[in-house]
Amino acid sequence: MTEFNDLQWAKPEYTQEYRDSADVFIVERKRLLEILKSFYKHFVGNKPNRNILDLGCGDGIVIGELLKIDNSIQATLIDGSEDMLSRAKDRLKDFRNVHFIRASFQELLNKNTPLQNYDFIVSSLAIHHLTMEEKTVLFKTTYSHLKVDGYFLNIDVVLAPSDALEQWYLLLWKQWIDERKSFLGIEGGHYEDIIWKYKDNTDNKPDILAAQLNLLQAIGFKDVDCFYKYGIFTMYGGKK
């Protein structure tokens, strides 16, 4: 596995560029967050003393959205980027029972990070940086730290199962970016080549969705399904 400090995410200028651009290049980002909140309310919100883990929390937007609908959540946020954790702490400074751990996926996979058991484990646009072998270890670790009837949900990008579908999915992505730029009145910028930067970035190691769903089932997850999909952007998970 590539050491975290060798990844672009270790660079503050890269994480800043991501935050500045996320609403433009993440397809239906607001819709994804609304589906996440609906999932939480339907499957997790009625559990007592709800304990949540966010893997690769970034600037804390996922937990922030969940706290808007349930401020009694006990949340732990993990990220390898000090800059991202700093942004997350600032976003969530008004909430109690929120804890932060600076740890990379490498440290998680090596079991160097102490974890509790959780009602809900979520990740957003982070796990695709792992190889399939590493995803297997992470999903097993996730399963082992879920309470019985707890849920895992991953928002991420996936690899198309064929070149023909990949070309269409990337076209859909470009059309989304163009629509957002037009809506927001943005001209020019670095958005034109962001798709190719994604494709050429060796930090990205997406895998086919079906393979990841099958992996979750093989580990023991129940009710495994894809809850949302728009080209390469997807949301999937299951229950312990």
Backbone hydrogen bonds, N-H to C=O, Kabsch-Sander energy under -0.5 kcal/mol:
donor,donor_aa,acceptor,acceptor_aa,energy
6,D,3,E,-1.8
7,L,4,F,-2.0
10,A,7,L,-1.4
11,K,8,Q,-2.2
14,Y,11,K,-0.8
15,T,11,K,-1.9
16,Q,12,P,-2.2
17,E,13,E,-1.7
18,Y,14,Y,-2.0
19,R,15,T,-2.3
20,D,16,Q,-2.4
21,S,17,E,-1.4
22,A,18,Y,-1.6
24,V,21,S,-2.0
25,F,21,S,-2.0
26,I,22,A,-2.2
27,V,25,F,-0.8
29,R,26,I,-1.3
32,L,28,E,-2.7
33,L,29,R,-2.1
34,E,30,K,-1.9
35,I,31,R,-2.5
36,L,32,L,-2.4
37,K,33,L,-2.1
38,S,34,E,-2.1
39,F,35,I,-2.7
40,Y,36,L,-2.5
41,K,37,K,-2.6
42,H,38,S,-2.2
43,F,39,F,-2.6
44,V,40,Y,-2.5
45,G,40,Y,-2.6
47,K,44,V,-2.3
52,I,74,Q,-3.1
53,L,120,F,-2.3
54,D,76,T,-2.6
55,L,53,L,-0.6
55,L,122,V,-2.6
56,G,54,D,-0.6
56,G,78,I,-1.5
57,C,54,D,-0.5
57,C,78,I,-2.5
60,G,57,C,-1.8
64,G,60,G,-2.4
65,E,61,I,-2.3
66,L,62,V,-2.0
67,L,63,I,-2.7
68,K,64,G,-1.0
69,I,65,E,-0.6
69,I,66,L,-1.0
70,D,66,L,-1.2
73,I,70,D,-1.2
74,Q,50,R,-2.6
75,A,73,I,-0.6
75,A,97,N,-2.4
76,T,52,I,-2.5
77,L,99,H,-2.8
78,I,54,D,-2.5
79,D,101,I,-1.7
82,E,80,G,-0.6
85,L,81,S,-2.3
86,S,82,E,-2.1
87,R,83,D,-1.9
88,A,84,M,-2.6
89,K,85,L,-2.7
90,D,86,S,-1.8
91,R,87,R,-2.4
92,L,88,A,-2.2
93,K,90,D,-1.0
95,F,92,L,-1.8
99,H,75,A,-2.8
101,I,77,L,-2.7
103,A,79,D,-1.4
103,A,101,I,-0.9
108,L,104,S,-1.8
109,L,105,F,-3.1
110,N,106,Q,-1.7
111,K,108,L,-1.4
112,N,107,E,-3.0
113,T,107,E,-0.5
118,Y,145,H,-2.8
119,D,51,N,-2.3
120,F,51,N,-1.4
121,I,151,Y,-2.6
122,V,53,L,-2.8
123,S,153,L,-1.7
124,S,55,L,-0.6
125,L,155,I,-3.9
129,H,126,A,-1.7
130,L,127,I,-2.1
135,K,131,T,-2.9
136,T,132,M,-2.2
137,V,133,E,-1.6
138,L,134,E,-2.5
139,F,135,K,-3.2
140,K,136,T,-2.0
141,T,137,V,-2.4
142,T,138,L,-2.9
143,Y,139,F,-2.5
144,S,140,K,-2.2
145,H,141,T,-1.2
145,H,142,T,-0.6
146,L,143,Y,-1.3
147,K,118,Y,-3.0
150,G,147,K,-2.6
151,Y,119,D,-2.2
152,F,238,G,-2.8
153,L,121,I,-2.3
154,N,236,Y,-3.3
155,I,123,S,-2.9
156,D,154,N,-0.6
156,D,234,T,-2.5
158,V,232,I,-2.1
159,L,207,D,-1.8
166,E,162,S,-2.2
167,Q,163,D,-2.4
168,W,164,A,-1.6
169,Y,165,L,-3.1
170,L,166,E,-2.5
171,L,167,Q,-1.6
172,L,168,W,-2.7
173,W,169,Y,-2.1
174,K,170,L,-2.3
175,Q,171,L,-2.5
176,W,172,L,-2.1
177,I,173,W,-2.4
178,D,174,K,-2.6
179,E,175,Q,-2.3
180,R,176,W,-2.5
181,K,177,I,-2.6
182,S,178,D,-2.2
183,F,179,E,-2.5
184,L,180,R,-2.6
185,G,181,K,-0.8
185,G,182,S,-0.6
186,I,181,K,-2.8
193,D,190,H,-0.7
194,I,191,Y,-1.3
197,K,193,D,-2.1
198,Y,194,I,-2.1
199,K,195,I,-2.2
200,D,196,W,-2.4
201,N,197,K,-1.3
202,T,200,D,-0.6
204,N,201,N,-1.8
205,K,128,H,-3.4
209,L,159,L,-0.6
212,Q,208,I,-1.5
213,L,209,L,-2.4
214,N,210,A,-2.5
215,L,211,A,-1.9
216,L,212,Q,-2.2
217,Q,213,L,-2.0
218,A,214,N,-2.4
219,I,215,L,-2.0
220,G,216,L,-1.2
221,F,216,L,-2.2
222,K,239,K,-3.8
225,D,237,G,-1.8
227,F,225,D,-0.6
227,F,235,M,-3.0
228,Y,235,M,-1.3
230,Y,233,F,-2.9
233,F,230,Y,-1.9
234,T,156,D,-2.9
235,M,228,Y,-2.2
236,Y,154,N,-2.2
237,G,225,D,-1.8
238,G,152,F,-1.8
239,K,222,K,-3.0
240,K,150,G,-2.9
